[in-house]
């Protein structure tokens, strides 16, 4: 008789796994979409930082060629849509990073030399793959701006 009761109890749990799967599958899919979206945003931010660095590196060797700096940034991140390179700046500053300007400052302490530096800012707009406001996550905007700046010493003029 005891074995018959055990069989009846087991028979009652036949559909439990299917019900659990039906309840948890939407959550797993949502987590997967979230991981993909966050991964893409992180990838784009790394690409944008690399593009800014490439443009600054090019600018350190060719400080007057702003078009070349913009091209270097765009060539470094070809997979990033809506990539925008701000106008690179080239100027002089005290060696401690103060008093940046287009001409060398005369107010640097006597112990500090002046250095020439090129600065580049790269931005792009990231658009999410999944409309998160539909699932009650209204705090995640459908698109947002990613930006990175790079600065590098130049040979000077």
C-alpha positions in Angstrom: 0.0 0.0 0.0 2.9 2.4 0.8 4.3 2.0 -2.7 1.0 2.8 -4.3 0.8 6.1 -2.3 4.3 7.0 -3.5 3.3 6.4 -7.1 0.2 8.6 -6.7 2.3 11.4 -5.3 4.9 11.1 -8.1 2.2 11.1 -10.8 0.9 14.5 -9.4 4.2 16.2 -10.2 4.4 15.2 -13.9 3.7 18.7 -15.3 5.6 20.7 -12.6 8.8 21.0 -14.7 6.8 22.3 -17.6 5.0 24.9 -15.5 8.4 26.0 -14.0 9.8 26.4 -17.5 6.8 28.4 -18.6 7.2 30.7 -15.7 11.0 31.2 -15.9 11.6 31.3 -19.6 10.4 34.9 -20.1 12.8 36.0 -17.3 15.7 34.2 -18.9 15.0 35.7 -22.2 14.8 39.2 -20.7 18.1 38.6 -18.9 19.7 37.5 -22.2 18.5 40.6 -24.0 19.7 42.7 -21.2 23.2 41.1 -21.3 23.4 41.6 -25.1 22.4 45.2 -24.8 24.8 46.1 -22.0 27.5 44.2 -23.8 27.0 46.2 -27.0 27.0 49.5 -25.1 30.2 48.5 -23.4 31.8 47.5 -26.7 30.8 50.8 -28.3 32.3 52.7 -25.4 35.6 50.8 -25.8 35.6 51.5 -29.5 34.9 55.2 -28.9 37.8 55.5 -26.4 40.1 53.7 -28.9 39.0 56.1 -31.7 39.8 59.1 -29.5 43.2 57.7 -28.6 44.0 56.9 -32.3 43.0 60.5 -33.3 45.2 62.0 -30.5 48.1 59.7 -31.5 47.8 60.8 -35.1 47.5 64.4 -34.0 50.7 64.2 -31.8 52.7 63.5 -35.0 50.6 65.8 -37.3 49.2 68.6 -35.0 48.0 70.8 -37.8 46.1 68.1 -39.7 42.6 68.2 -38.0 41.0 66.4 -40.9 43.6 63.6 -40.6 42.7 63.3 -36.9 39.0 63.0 -37.6 39.8 60.4 -40.3 42.0 58.4 -37.9 39.2 58.3 -35.3 36.6 57.2 -37.9 38.9 54.5 -39.3 39.6 53.2 -35.8 35.9 52.6 -35.1 34.2 51.6 -38.4 31.6 49.5 -36.6 30.2 52.4 -34.5 27.2 54.1 -36.1 26.7 57.9 -35.7 30.4 58.4 -34.7 31.2 62.1 -34.5 34.6 63.6 -34.0 34.7 67.1 -32.5 37.1 69.7 -33.8 40.5 68.7 -32.4 42.3 71.4 -30.4 46.0 72.0 -30.5 47.7 74.2 -27.9 50.3 74.8 -25.3 50.2 74.3 -21.6 52.3 74.2 -18.5 53.9 70.8 -17.8 51.6 70.4 -14.8 48.5 70.5 -17.1 47.4 74.0 -16.2 46.9 77.1 -18.4 46.0 75.3 -21.6 45.5 77.6 -24.6 46.3 78.1 -28.3 49.5 80.0 -27.4 52.1 79.2 -24.7 51.2 80.7 -21.4 53.7 83.0 -19.8 52.5 82.4 -16.3 54.1 78.9 -15.9 56.3 78.6 -12.8 59.9 78.9 -13.7 60.5 75.2 -12.8 57.9 74.0 -15.3 58.4 73.8 -19.0 55.6 74.4 -21.5 54.4 71.4 -23.6 52.3 71.3 -26.8 49.3 69.0 -26.5 46.5 67.9 -28.9 43.0 67.1 -27.5 40.3 65.1 -29.4 36.7 64.3 -28.3 34.7 61.5 -30.0 31.0 60.9 -29.4 28.3 58.6 -30.7 24.7 57.9 -30.0 23.9 54.4 -28.7 20.4 53.0 -29.5 19.3 50.0 -27.5 18.2 46.8 -29.3 15.2 46.2 -27.0 12.6 48.9 -26.0 13.1 48.6 -22.2 10.3 51.0 -21.4 7.9 48.3 -22.6 8.9 46.0 -19.8 8.6 48.6 -17.1 12.2 49.8 -17.1 11.5 53.4 -18.0 14.7 54.6 -16.4 16.7 53.1 -19.4 16.4 55.5 -22.3 16.0 54.2 -25.8 19.2 56.0 -26.9 22.0 57.9 -25.1 25.3 59.5 -25.9 28.7 58.0 -25.4 31.7 60.2 -25.3 35.5 59.9 -24.8 38.3 62.4 -24.9 42.0 61.9 -25.4 44.9 64.2 -25.1 48.5 63.6 -26.1 51.8 65.5 -26.1 52.9 66.8 -29.4 56.3 67.7 -30.9 55.3 71.4 -30.8 56.0 74.1 -33.2 
